[in-house]
Amino acid sequence: MCGIVGYMGSERSYEILIQGLKRLEYRGYDSAGVALVRADGSLEVHKARGKVSNLEQVAKGGDTSGCLGIAHTRWATHGEPTDTNAHPHLSQSGKIALVHNGTIENYSVLKQLLTDNGYQFKSETDTEVLVQFIEYMRETHGCDLFEAIREALLRVEGAYAIAVVEQGNPNTMYVARKSSPLVIGVGDGETFVASDATPIVGFTDKVIYLKDNEIGIINRNSPIEIREIDSNEPSSFDVHKLKMSLEQLEKGGYDTFMLKEIFEQPATLRDCVRGRIADDGSRVVLSGIDMNRERFLNAERITLVACGTSWHAALIGKRLIQDFCRMPVEVEYASEFRYGNPVLNEKDIVISISQSGETADTLAAIELAREKGAFVYGICNVVGASIPRNTDSGTYIHVGPEIGVASTKAFTGQVTVLTLVALAIGQLRGVINADRVREVARALKEMPETISETLKIAPEVEALSRIFTYAHNFLYLGRGYNYPTALEGALKLKEISYIHAEGYPAAEMKHGPIALIDREMPSVIIAPSDSLYDKIISNVQQVKSREGAVVAIVSKGNTAMNDIADYCIEIPEVPECLTPIVASIPLQLLAYYIAVNKGKDVDRPRNLAKSVTVE
């Protein structure tokens, strides 16, 4: 959600900034802009609604020289997506330029203060209020720009990651963050700034992750300096080695990132499991749990918090932990958890799940849980993100950069790690049978081959998708472990095809949704050969008796369903607890091919952002 890029070095900044913005397009945005400080100190700003290519057209006739610049892709929160509301924003004098991710919650109070003091506003954004407020602090305090930024941020309420440059100073850029990510890339005589590491890859593999309530001074002629906003004291920092390659950020011959990421899942699940199953499959080893044995042994309850696709993974995680660990488990939307006054204590474990590790609501839930004394365990994909740095312990899913906005490989990676977590806790507490551990662990180790086999259905699903391209509504049904899988399948279709879809526990269909079923409303029913198969047969028959078309996801060799469902898609048989991983593959493919048939941009669906860093 929104993207920041900054550069200072000896190269022309414009080309590097534009390339960085294009790498950040996956985050979702509706306008883009760039501010350049030329060698003579003059400041030039170009902004455009829509794609980065629109910005390139706008900037074509201007002077894009200069070796210092900041750029931004905006996802609208305050004000419509227009050229005027696009970032960067300028102070009233036109001397300070700022880009900003996040939201300023007290912007209306600050705006009134500024208006009372003669300031005028061109845009509807909270960001313009912030840059005007910085100039106001400089004028009223008689201080330099660094101190003005710090003084302004001390009075700001909300979340922000900012980069600031000023007219007349081609040698300095300022950055700061609170509850919104910002990374600094350290090159050879050049420095990069970005909201995540993707724009930096290929230029340097050395990065500094700015921490909350820190402000950085990046000067051409001095080492990077980072200070605490509150105290203005120097803040220590580490330079990390970036583990990401350009190849991971390219499509690799596929038409879209989403299709590439669907087909990467055999490899990503191999990386996810690697080194975590020991003793020939009889023991699961997770250092985050082993190092905190007493916490997990003495825990009385586990609460999983997440948003979106990660919440669906959490629902599956709940069943896994209940089955393998025999302890109470709750699942909460992170956005509701933080306002629900949860009852937590030191005997509670809160597991937070996020692909990006920057989800604002999940970070707020973590902060609340830690305040109440709970032990917080993070499950995340992005190394060095905010959630791993703010949890007590955790496990990375290691599926590599996920560029497509609609999550695919991160979902299966999360479910895989949750399975490992449940097995590890169950073993530690002595409540899971050793044969059961071996059965599930062996199936996890074989999962890459299982998913490779499953992906062979892609041509079949592509052909099937043409039948349903023009449907207006879909119903997804599942039971047990696969109720959350139904939710995830419906979400995928909604996200990228813009077809209305709902996921339900199959038995709940009779309590309302059955009223919607007719020949115009197809149902996707997840019906593997598991303990609830006989039950779901009844649900299929209920749909068919109302002339609804049925697409059934069935275990390989189950020919009985062919007599009932209109279309059957076979998947390999695995232990019941792992069926969500395998069943999600045809659901991802179905959503993908329907969206492609409708001519939709599957990698960048409208109104959505990859990393949701605002509430």
TITORNU-89096 format. One record per residue (C-alpha): x, y, z; residue in one letter; residue number from 1. Coordinates in Angstrom, 2 decimals, padded with zeros to 5 digits. Each point is the difference from the previous one (the first is absolute). Layout:
# TITORNU-89096
> px/py/pz/domi/zase
> X/Y/Z/A/NUM
...
//
This chain:
# TITORNU-89096
> px/py/pz/domi/zase
> 000.00/000.00/000.00/M/1
> 001.75/003.08/-001.33/C/2
> 003.67/-000.17/-000.87/G/3
> 003.01/002.20/000.71/I/4
> 003.26/000.14/-001.91/V/5
> 002.93/002.34/000.62/G/6
> 003.48/000.29/-001.46/Y/7
> 003.14/002.03/000.59/M/8
> 003.26/-000.71/-001.82/G/9
> 001.89/000.82/-003.13/S/10
> -002.51/-001.37/-002.52/E/11
> -003.06/001.80/-001.36/R/12
> -002.63/-000.67/002.63/S/13
> -003.02/000.16/-002.32/Y/14
> 000.66/-003.27/-001.84/E/15
> 000.72/-001.84/003.25/I/16
> -003.13/001.39/001.62/L/17
> -002.24/-000.95/-002.92/I/18
> 001.43/-003.53/-000.03/Q/19
> -000.62/-000.23/003.74/G/20
> -003.59/001.20/-000.36/L/21
> -000.65/-002.67/-002.61/K/22
> 001.30/-002.67/002.36/R/23
> -002.38/001.31/002.65/L/24
> -003.05/-000.11/-002.26/E/25
> -001.00/-003.33/001.55/Y/26
> -000.84/001.80/003.25/R/27
> -003.01/001.67/-001.64/G/28
> -000.31/003.69/-000.87/Y/29
> -002.02/002.56/-001.95/D/30
> 002.47/002.85/-000.61/S/31
> 003.73/000.62/-000.05/A/32
> 002.47/002.84/000.29/G/33
> 003.65/001.00/000.29/V/34
> 001.94/002.91/001.54/A/35
> 003.53/000.69/-001.27/L/36
> 002.65/002.29/001.48/V/37
> 002.41/001.03/-002.73/R/38
> 003.69/000.79/000.50/A/39
> -000.74/003.74/000.15/D/40
> -002.48/-000.62/002.84/G/41
> -003.15/000.61/-002.05/S/42
> -002.97/-002.24/000.74/L/43
> -002.26/-001.52/-002.65/E/44
> -003.15/-002.05/000.64/V/45
> -001.98/-002.13/-002.47/H/46
> -003.25/-001.79/000.91/K/47
> -002.65/-001.95/-001.86/A/48
> -003.16/-001.94/000.70/R/49
> 000.08/-003.66/-001.04/G/50
> 002.94/-002.17/-000.98/K/51
> 003.69/000.79/000.29/V/52
> 000.00/000.13/-003.82/S/53
> -002.27/003.05/000.27/N/54
> 002.58/001.66/002.25/L/55
> 002.69/-000.73/-002.57/E/56
> -002.07/001.78/-002.66/Q/57
> -000.54/003.03/002.25/V/58
> 003.70/000.22/000.88/A/59
> 001.13/-000.42/-003.60/K/60
> -000.02/003.72/-000.74/G/61
> 001.65/001.07/003.24/G/62
> 003.51/000.13/001.39/D/63
> 000.61/-003.36/001.70/T/64
> 003.64/000.54/000.82/S/65
> 001.38/-000.20/003.51/G/66
> 001.51/-002.68/002.19/C/67
> -002.39/000.32/002.95/L/68
> -003.68/-000.83/-000.09/G/69
> -003.01/-001.55/001.66/I/70
> -002.97/-001.70/-001.64/A/71
> -003.31/-001.53/000.99/H/72
> -002.90/-002.17/-001.12/T/73
> -003.19/000.95/001.85/R/74
> -002.94/-002.13/001.09/W/75
> -002.71/002.54/000.76/A/76
> -001.09/000.42/003.61/T/77
> -000.60/003.76/000.29/H/78
> -001.47/001.45/-003.18/G/79
> -000.68/-001.50/-003.40/E/80
> 002.80/-001.21/-002.29/P/81
> 000.87/003.20/-001.89/T/82
> 003.14/001.73/-001.22/D/83
> -000.36/002.53/002.82/T/84
> -000.40/-002.61/002.74/N/85
> 002.96/-002.06/-001.28/A/86
> 003.31/000.12/001.87/H/87
> 002.51/001.60/000.40/P/88
> -001.62/002.95/001.77/H/89
> 001.63/003.39/000.40/L/90
> -000.01/002.45/002.88/S/91
> -001.63/003.38/-000.56/Q/92
> 003.32/001.60/-000.93/S/93
> 000.67/-002.80/-002.49/G/94
> 003.36/-000.68/001.63/K/95
> -000.73/-003.29/001.81/I/96
> -001.17/-003.18/-001.79/A/97
> -001.30/-003.04/001.87/L/98
> -001.30/-003.50/-000.80/V/99
> -001.98/-001.91/002.61/H/100
> -001.46/-003.45/000.66/N/101
> -002.55/-000.34/002.80/G/102
> -002.65/002.25/001.48/T/103
> 000.22/003.10/002.19/I/104
> -002.90/-000.42/002.40/E/105
> 000.04/003.54/001.42/N/106
> 000.42/001.67/-003.38/Y/107
> -003.26/001.96/000.33/S/108
> 001.19/001.66/003.24/V/109
> 003.38/000.81/-001.56/L/110
> -001.67/001.28/-003.17/K/111
> -002.17/002.37/002.01/Q/112
> 003.07/001.31/001.84/L/113
> 001.77/000.60/-003.29/L/114
> -003.03/001.61/-001.61/T/115
> -000.30/002.36/002.98/D/116
> 003.61/000.99/-000.67/N/117
> -000.56/000.81/-003.66/G/118
> 000.94/-003.29/-001.65/Y/119
> -001.94/-001.07/-003.08/Q/120
> -000.50/-003.51/-001.36/F/121
> -000.20/-001.29/-003.54/K/122
> -000.83/-003.64/000.70/S/123
> -002.38/-002.01/002.21/E/124
> 002.80/-002.08/001.52/T/125
> 001.33/-000.40/003.50/D/126
> 003.47/-000.10/-001.57/T/127
> -000.14/003.62/-001.13/E/128
> -000.97/000.91/003.56/V/129
> 003.15/-001.76/001.24/L/130
> 002.41/001.77/-002.36/V/131
> -001.65/003.36/000.73/Q/132
> 000.25/-000.71/003.73/F/133
> 003.72/-000.75/-000.36/I/134
> 000.50/003.39/-001.66/E/135
> -002.10/001.64/002.72/Y/136
> 002.22/-001.55/002.68/M/137
> 003.12/001.23/-001.78/R/138
> -001.33/003.53/-000.22/E/139
> -001.35/000.20/003.56/T/140
> 002.98/-001.73/001.63/H/141
> 002.69/001.56/-002.15/G/142
> 001.66/-003.40/-000.44/C/143
> 001.50/-002.04/-002.84/D/144
> -002.01/-002.50/-002.02/L/145
> 001.08/-003.03/002.05/F/146
> -001.18/001.56/003.23/E/147
> -003.20/001.23/-001.66/A/148
> -000.81/-003.54/-001.15/I/149
> 000.72/-001.40/003.44/R/150
> -002.08/002.64/001.77/E/151
> -002.88/-000.56/-002.41/A/152
> 000.06/-003.77/000.43/L/153
> -000.09/000.39/003.78/L/154
> -003.41/001.61/-000.46/R/155
> -001.35/-002.35/-002.66/V/156
> -002.40/-002.82/000.85/E/157
> -000.26/-002.96/-002.33/G/158
> 002.24/-002.09/-002.22/A/159
> 002.63/001.20/-002.42/Y/160
> 003.03/-000.79/-002.07/A/161
> 001.35/003.16/-001.59/I/162
> 002.83/001.23/-002.18/A/163
> 000.72/003.73/-000.21/V/164
> 002.23/002.15/-002.22/V/165
> 000.30/003.76/-000.33/E/166
> 000.82/002.60/-002.59/Q/167
> 003.57/001.25/000.17/G/168
> 001.40/-003.18/001.54/N/169
> 000.96/-002.69/-002.53/P/170
> 002.01/-001.86/002.62/N/171
> -002.49/-001.01/002.70/T/172
> -003.13/-002.13/000.36/M/173
> -001.90/-000.64/003.21/Y/174
> -002.05/-003.10/000.77/V/175
> -002.13/-001.07/002.97/A/176
> -002.46/-002.70/000.94/R/177
> -002.67/-001.01/002.47/K/178
> -002.14/-003.10/-000.58/S/179
> 000.76/000.02/-003.72/S/180
> 003.05/-001.69/-001.56/P/181
> 003.06/001.74/-001.40/L/182
> 003.31/-001.51/-001.07/V/183
> 003.29/001.71/-000.86/I/184
> 002.29/-001.58/-002.58/G/185
> 003.71/000.66/000.42/V/186
> 001.94/-000.03/-003.26/G/187
> 003.45/001.06/-001.14/D/188
> -000.23/003.78/000.16/G/189
> -003.77/-000.07/-000.31/E/190
> -002.98/-000.51/002.28/T/191
> -003.48/-001.34/-000.76/F/192
> -003.22/000.32/001.96/V/193
> -003.14/-002.09/-000.52/A/194
> -003.13/-001.21/001.72/S/195
> 001.23/-003.55/-000.57/D/196
> 003.13/-001.57/-001.44/A/197
> -001.23/-000.69/-003.54/T/198
> 001.22/003.31/-001.56/P/199
> 003.44/-000.50/001.56/I/200
> 000.71/-003.50/-001.35/V/201
> 002.68/000.08/-002.66/G/202
> 001.56/003.21/001.31/F/203
> 001.18/-001.20/003.40/T/204
> -000.51/-002.90/002.39/D/205
> 000.71/002.07/003.13/K/206
> -003.05/001.41/001.76/V/207
> -000.94/001.76/003.23/I/208
> -003.52/-000.53/001.32/Y/209
> -001.12/003.25/001.58/L/210
> -001.77/-000.64/003.29/K/211
> -003.12/001.65/001.39/D/212
> 000.45/003.56/001.25/N/213
> 003.32/000.46/-001.77/E/214
> 001.12/002.76/-002.34/I/215
> 002.88/-000.43/-002.41/G/216
> 002.33/002.61/-001.48/I/217
> 001.47/-001.05/-003.34/I/218
> 002.75/002.39/-001.05/N/219
> 002.17/-000.33/-003.08/R/220
> 003.14/000.94/001.91/N/221
> -000.59/-001.76/003.34/S/222
> -000.86/-003.47/001.32/P/223
> -003.67/-000.82/000.47/I/224
> -001.25/001.28/003.33/E/225
> -003.07/-001.31/001.78/I/226
> -001.50/001.66/003.06/R/227
> -002.96/-000.63/002.29/E/228
> -002.84/002.41/-000.69/I/229
> -001.01/000.37/003.64/D/230
> 003.41/000.62/001.57/S/231
> 002.09/001.04/-003.01/N/232
> 002.61/-002.44/001.28/E/233
> 002.04/-002.06/-002.49/P/234
> -001.54/-003.40/-000.72/S/235
> 002.09/-003.08/-000.69/S/236
> -000.70/-001.97/-003.15/F/237
> 001.18/-003.09/-001.83/D/238
> 000.68/-000.44/-003.69/V/239
> -001.69/-003.18/-001.22/H/240
> 000.76/-002.09/-003.09/K/241
> -002.99/-000.09/-002.33/L/242
> -001.04/-003.50/-001.08/K/243
> -001.88/000.77/-003.17/M/244
> 000.91/-000.26/-003.68/S/245
> -001.10/001.78/-003.16/L/246
> -001.22/-003.33/-001.37/E/247
> -002.53/-000.22/002.82/Q/248
> -001.43/003.36/-001.05/L/249
> -000.45/-000.95/-003.66/E/250
> -002.74/-002.06/-001.66/K/251
> 002.37/-002.69/-001.23/G/252
> -001.90/-000.67/-003.24/G/253
> -003.48/-000.01/001.55/Y/254
> -002.68/002.45/-001.15/D/255
> -000.58/001.29/003.53/T/256
> 001.60/-000.11/003.43/F/257
> -003.07/-001.72/001.40/M/258
> 000.28/-002.92/-002.43/L/259
> 003.73/-000.24/000.68/K/260
> -000.65/-000.08/003.75/E/261
> -002.68/-002.68/-000.34/I/262
> 002.47/-002.20/-001.89/F/263
> 002.85/000.81/002.42/E/264
> -001.80/-001.76/002.85/Q/265
> 001.80/-003.35/-000.29/P/266
> 003.31/001.84/000.45/A/267
> -001.23/002.43/002.65/T/268
> -001.50/-002.75/002.15/L/269
> 003.27/-001.92/-000.26/R/270
> 001.79/003.10/001.36/D/271
> -002.70/000.41/002.65/C/272
> 000.50/-003.52/001.37/V/273
> 003.76/-000.32/-000.52/R/274
> 001.94/-000.67/003.22/G/275
> -003.13/-000.09/002.15/R/276
> -000.74/-003.74/-000.05/I/277
> 002.68/-002.13/001.68/A/278
> 000.69/-003.61/000.95/D/279
> -001.42/-001.43/-003.21/D/280
> -003.33/001.74/000.46/G/281
> -000.62/-000.86/003.64/S/282
> 000.74/003.46/001.46/R/283
> -000.79/003.59/-000.93/V/284
> 002.65/002.58/000.89/V/285
> -000.94/003.68/000.26/L/286
> 002.56/002.08/001.85/S/287
> -002.57/002.64/000.92/G/288
> -001.89/-002.61/002.01/I/289
> 003.00/-001.94/001.31/D/290
> 001.54/003.20/001.41/M/291
> -003.23/000.81/001.84/N/292
> -000.93/-003.43/001.30/R/293
> -001.35/001.17/003.36/E/294
> -002.34/002.52/-001.62/R/295
> -001.54/-002.67/-002.23/F/296
> -000.08/-002.64/002.73/L/297
> -001.82/002.32/002.39/N/298
> -002.29/001.69/-002.50/A/299
> -003.70/-000.25/000.78/E/300
> -001.34/001.45/-003.23/R/301
> 001.15/001.05/-003.47/I/302
> -001.53/002.86/-001.96/T/303
> 000.77/000.49/-003.68/L/304
> -000.32/003.52/-001.45/V/305
> 000.14/000.86/-003.69/A/306
> -001.75/001.75/-002.88/C/307
> -001.28/-001.11/-003.42/G/308
> 001.61/-003.12/-001.43/T/309
> 002.15/-000.34/003.13/S/310
> -003.22/-000.16/002.05/W/311
> -001.14/-002.96/-002.12/H/312
> 003.33/-001.70/000.70/A/313
> -000.56/000.75/003.70/A/314
> -003.39/-001.79/-000.09/L/315
> 001.76/-003.09/-001.33/I/316
> 002.70/000.50/002.64/G/317
> -002.67/-000.05/002.70/K/318
> -001.16/-003.48/-001.03/R/319
> 003.59/-001.22/-000.29/L/320
> 000.95/001.20/003.48/I/321
> -003.21/-001.30/001.55/Q/322
> 000.46/-003.41/-001.63/D/323
> 003.73/-000.38/000.67/F/324
> 000.38/001.88/003.30/C/325
> -003.40/-000.43/001.70/R/326
> -000.13/003.53/001.35/M/327
> -002.41/002.94/-000.39/P/328
> 000.56/002.09/-003.13/V/329
> -001.68/003.19/-001.18/E/330
> 000.26/001.88/-003.29/V/331
> -000.48/003.77/-000.21/E/332
> 000.06/002.54/-002.76/Y/333
> 002.90/002.21/001.02/A/334
> -002.08/003.09/-000.79/S/335
> -002.68/-001.09/002.51/E/336
> 002.36/-001.49/002.58/F/337
> 001.59/003.36/000.75/R/338
> -003.37/001.56/000.87/Y/339
> -001.56/-002.97/001.75/G/340
> 001.68/000.46/003.39/N/341
> 001.31/-003.60/-000.09/P/342
> 000.62/-001.86/003.23/V/343
> 003.65/-001.07/-000.11/L/344
> 002.73/-000.85/002.49/N/345
> 003.45/-001.57/000.19/E/346
> -001.49/-003.49/-000.56/K/347
> -001.27/001.05/-003.45/D/348
> 001.82/-000.39/-003.31/I/349
> -001.01/002.26/-002.88/V/350
> 001.06/-001.15/-003.48/I/351
> 000.03/002.82/-002.54/S/352
> -000.06/-000.85/-003.70/I/353
> 000.90/002.37/-002.85/S/354
> 001.62/-000.45/-003.41/Q/355
> 001.55/003.46/-000.11/S/356
> 000.72/000.33/003.71/G/357
> -001.22/003.59/-000.24/E/358
> -003.78/-000.37/000.36/T/359
> -001.03/002.97/002.15/A/360
> -002.88/-001.72/001.83/D/361
> 002.10/-003.07/000.77/T/362
> 002.84/002.14/001.32/L/363
> -002.46/001.82/002.27/A/364
> -001.34/-003.36/001.23/A/365
> 003.55/-001.10/000.81/I/366
> 000.65/003.16/001.97/E/367
> -003.20/-000.48/001.99/L/368
> 000.75/-003.68/000.70/A/369
> 003.49/000.78/001.28/R/370
> -001.35/002.78/002.22/E/371
> -002.29/-002.57/001.62/K/372
> 002.88/-002.40/000.64/G/373
> -000.71/-002.58/-002.70/A/374
> 002.81/-001.74/-001.84/F/375
> -000.18/000.97/-003.70/V/376
> 001.15/-002.36/-002.75/Y/377
> 000.24/001.31/-003.56/G/378
> -000.49/-001.84/-003.27/I/379
> 001.27/002.16/-002.85/C/380
> 001.52/-000.16/-003.48/N/381
> 002.13/003.15/-000.20/V/382
> 003.29/-000.20/001.88/V/383
> 000.67/003.12/002.04/G/384
> -003.59/001.27/-000.16/A/385
> -001.68/001.73/002.94/S/386
> -001.87/-003.03/001.32/I/387
> 003.10/-002.21/000.43/P/388
> 001.70/002.90/001.75/R/389
> -002.91/000.60/002.36/N/390
> -000.87/-003.57/001.02/T/391
> 001.64/-002.12/002.69/D/392
> 000.78/-002.82/-002.39/S/393
> -001.26/-001.49/-003.24/G/394
> 000.49/-001.87/-003.24/T/395
> 000.54/001.28/-003.54/Y/396
> -001.91/-001.76/-002.78/I/397
> 002.86/000.52/-002.52/H/398
> -002.09/000.01/-003.19/V/399
> 001.85/002.92/-001.60/G/400
> -001.37/003.35/-001.18/P/401
> -003.70/-000.13/-000.84/E/402
> -000.70/002.72/-002.57/I/403
> -003.56/-000.84/-001.04/G/404
> -002.46/001.83/002.25/V/405
> -002.19/-003.09/000.38/A/406
> 001.94/-002.32/002.28/S/407
> 000.66/-003.55/-001.20/T/408
> 003.35/-001.48/001.06/K/409
> -000.04/001.98/003.25/A/410
> -003.32/-001.63/000.95/F/411
> 001.25/-003.54/-000.55/T/412
> 003.24/000.95/001.77/G/413
> -001.92/001.30/003.00/Q/414
> -002.11/-003.15/000.24/V/415
> 003.15/-002.12/-000.27/T/416
> 001.74/001.91/002.80/V/417
> -003.15/-000.14/002.17/L/418
> 000.01/-003.77/-000.48/T/419
> 003.62/-000.13/001.13/L/420
> -000.77/002.26/002.96/V/421
> -002.91/-002.22/001.08/A/422
> 002.13/-003.14/-000.31/L/423
> 002.87/001.58/001.96/A/424
> -002.25/001.19/002.84/I/425
> -001.83/-003.33/000.10/G/426
> 003.31/-001.84/000.28/Q/427
> 001.30/002.37/002.65/L/428
> -003.14/-000.45/002.12/R/429
> -000.02/-003.77/-000.56/G/430
> -003.56/-000.15/-001.34/V/431
> 000.49/-001.17/-003.58/I/432
> 000.61/-003.57/-001.07/N/433
> 003.43/-000.65/-001.57/A/434
> -001.57/-001.86/-002.92/D/435
> -002.21/003.00/-000.68/R/436
> 003.06/002.28/-000.06/V/437
> 001.76/-002.28/-002.47/R/438
> -003.06/-000.23/-002.25/E/439
> -000.49/003.77/-000.25/V/440
> 003.72/000.83/-000.11/A/441
> 000.57/-002.50/-002.80/R/442
> -002.89/001.49/-001.98/A/443
> 001.45/003.49/000.52/L/444
> 003.39/-001.11/-001.30/K/445
> -001.76/-001.48/-003.04/E/446
> -002.17/003.08/-000.50/M/447
> 002.19/001.55/-002.76/P/448
> -000.53/-003.10/-002.14/E/449
> -003.69/-000.07/000.95/T/450
> -000.48/003.62/-001.08/I/451
> 001.92/-000.63/-003.23/S/452
> -002.44/-002.79/-000.75/E/453
> -002.96/002.23/000.89/T/454
> 001.17/002.77/-002.34/L/455
> -000.44/-002.35/-002.95/K/456
> -003.72/000.81/000.16/I/457
> 000.69/003.57/-001.18/A/458
> -001.13/-000.60/-003.63/P/459
> -003.18/-001.67/001.25/E/460
> -000.77/002.92/002.34/V/461
> 000.80/002.52/-002.74/E/462
> -002.54/-001.65/-002.30/A/463
> -002.56/-000.18/002.80/L/464
> 000.46/003.67/000.85/S/465
> -001.37/001.07/-003.38/R/466
> -003.40/-001.39/000.96/I/467
> -000.22/002.21/003.09/F/468
> 001.67/003.20/-001.16/T/469
> -003.29/001.87/-000.18/Y/470
> -001.49/-001.20/003.29/A/471
> -001.01/002.81/002.36/H/472
> 000.03/-002.00/003.24/N/473
> 001.73/-003.07/001.39/F/474
> -000.46/-002.08/003.13/L/475
> 002.97/-001.89/001.48/Y/476
> -000.74/-002.80/002.49/L/477
> 002.23/-002.13/002.19/G/478
> -000.10/-001.84/003.30/R/479
> 002.48/-000.56/002.81/G/480
> 003.51/000.93/-001.06/Y/481
> -001.35/001.17/-003.34/N/482
> -002.51/002.58/001.16/Y/483
> 002.86/002.55/000.18/P/484
> 001.18/-001.28/-003.39/T/485
> -003.43/000.93/-001.38/A/486
> 000.37/003.48/001.49/L/487
> 003.41/000.36/-001.64/E/488
> -001.27/-001.22/-003.37/G/489
> -002.83/002.53/000.07/A/490
> 002.39/002.78/000.98/L/491
> 002.33/-000.80/-002.90/K/492
> -002.87/000.23/-002.48/L/493
> -001.26/003.28/001.47/K/494
> 003.44/001.58/000.09/E/495
> 001.03/-000.48/-003.60/I/496
> -003.16/-000.63/-002.09/S/497
> -002.35/002.37/001.90/Y/498
> -002.67/-002.73/000.03/I/499
> -001.97/-000.09/003.24/H/500
> 000.79/-003.21/001.86/A/501
> -000.69/-001.28/003.50/E/502
> 001.57/-002.84/001.94/G/503
> -002.11/-001.99/002.49/Y/504
> 000.18/-003.11/002.13/P/505
> -001.96/-002.40/-002.19/A/506
> -002.52/-000.87/002.71/A/507
> -000.78/003.69/000.52/E/508
> -001.25/000.30/-003.58/M/509
> -003.44/-001.01/001.25/K/510
> -000.03/002.97/002.37/H/511
> -000.32/002.69/-002.65/G/512
> 002.23/-000.33/-003.07/P/513
> -002.10/-002.80/-001.50/I/514
> -002.59/002.67/-000.84/A/515
> 002.43/001.42/-002.58/L/516
> 000.65/-003.22/-001.88/I/517
> -001.38/-000.34/-003.51/D/518
> 001.35/-000.88/-003.43/R/519
> 001.78/003.37/-000.13/E/520
> 002.04/-000.52/003.18/M/521
> 002.73/-002.65/-000.14/P/522
> 001.40/-001.61/003.14/S/523
> 003.54/-001.22/000.57/V/524
> -000.07/-002.81/002.56/I/525
> 003.19/-001.35/001.59/I/526
> -000.68/-003.70/000.50/A/527
> 003.16/-002.05/000.60/P/528
> -000.31/-003.55/001.30/S/529
> 000.21/000.92/003.68/D/530
> -002.01/-000.58/003.15/S/531
> -002.72/002.41/-001.14/L/532
> -000.35/-001.22/-003.57/Y/533
> -003.37/-001.72/000.52/D/534
> -001.34/003.17/001.58/K/535
> 001.03/002.23/-002.89/I/536
> -001.62/-002.37/-002.54/I/537
> -003.30/001.12/001.48/S/538
> 000.92/003.65/-000.53/N/539
> 000.86/-000.66/-003.65/V/540
> -003.38/-001.65/-000.52/Q/541
> -001.77/002.97/001.57/Q/542
> 001.66/002.36/-002.48/V/543
> -000.77/-002.27/-002.96/K/544
> -003.66/-000.31/000.98/S/545
> -000.28/003.79/-000.44/R/546
> 001.59/-000.06/-003.47/E/547
> 003.30/001.42/001.22/G/548
> 003.15/-000.93/-001.91/A/549
> 002.60/-001.78/002.15/V/550
> 003.77/-000.05/-000.40/V/551
> 001.34/-002.61/002.43/A/552
> 003.59/-000.26/001.22/I/553
> 000.41/-003.73/000.69/V/554
> 002.71/-002.46/000.92/S/555
> 001.61/-001.83/-002.90/K/556
> -001.89/-003.15/-000.91/G/557
> -003.31/001.10/001.50/N/558
> -002.28/-000.70/-002.96/T/559
> -003.19/-000.04/002.08/A/560
> -000.17/003.79/-000.04/M/561
> -000.11/-000.03/-003.81/N/562
> -003.62/-001.18/000.20/D/563
> -001.02/002.99/002.11/I/564
> 002.18/003.03/-000.78/A/565
> 000.11/001.74/-003.38/D/566
> 003.78/000.26/000.00/Y/567
> 002.61/-001.81/002.10/C/568
> 003.60/001.06/000.55/I/569
> 002.18/-002.71/001.51/E/570
> 002.77/000.67/002.51/I/571
> 002.49/-002.46/001.56/P/572
> -001.06/-001.58/003.28/E/573
> 001.87/001.21/003.09/V/574
> -000.63/-000.13/003.76/P/575
> -003.23/001.85/000.78/E/576
> 001.77/002.81/001.85/C/577
> 002.05/000.82/-003.12/L/578
> -002.86/000.09/-002.51/T/579
> -000.25/003.83/000.20/P/580
> 003.48/000.31/-001.52/I/581
> -000.80/-002.27/-002.93/V/582
> -003.62/001.12/-000.51/A/583
> 001.04/003.65/-000.15/S/584
> 001.92/-000.62/-003.27/I/585
> -003.04/-000.54/-002.28/P/586
> -001.77/002.89/001.74/L/587
> 002.93/002.32/-000.75/Q/588
> 000.08/-001.17/-003.61/L/589
> -003.76/000.37/-000.44/L/590
> 000.04/003.58/001.29/A/591
> 003.04/000.79/-002.12/Y/592
> -001.35/-001.29/-003.30/Y/593
> -003.45/001.53/000.50/I/594
> 001.63/003.38/000.65/A/595
> 002.24/-000.35/-003.07/V/596
> -003.01/-000.89/-002.13/N/597
> -001.68/003.17/001.24/K/598
> 003.04/002.05/-000.97/G/599
> 000.85/001.04/003.56/K/600
> 003.42/001.02/001.31/D/601
> 000.53/-002.97/002.31/V/602
> 003.24/001.30/001.51/D/603
> -001.42/003.41/000.89/R/604
> -003.73/-000.28/000.70/P/605
> -001.84/003.27/000.49/R/606
> -000.17/001.62/003.43/N/607
> 002.22/-002.65/001.62/L/608
> 003.46/000.31/001.49/A/609
> 002.55/-002.70/000.75/K/610
> 001.15/001.41/003.31/S/611
> -002.81/001.61/002.00/V/612
> 001.83/002.50/002.17/T/613
> -003.00/002.16/000.95/V/614
> -002.97/-000.88/002.18/E/615
//
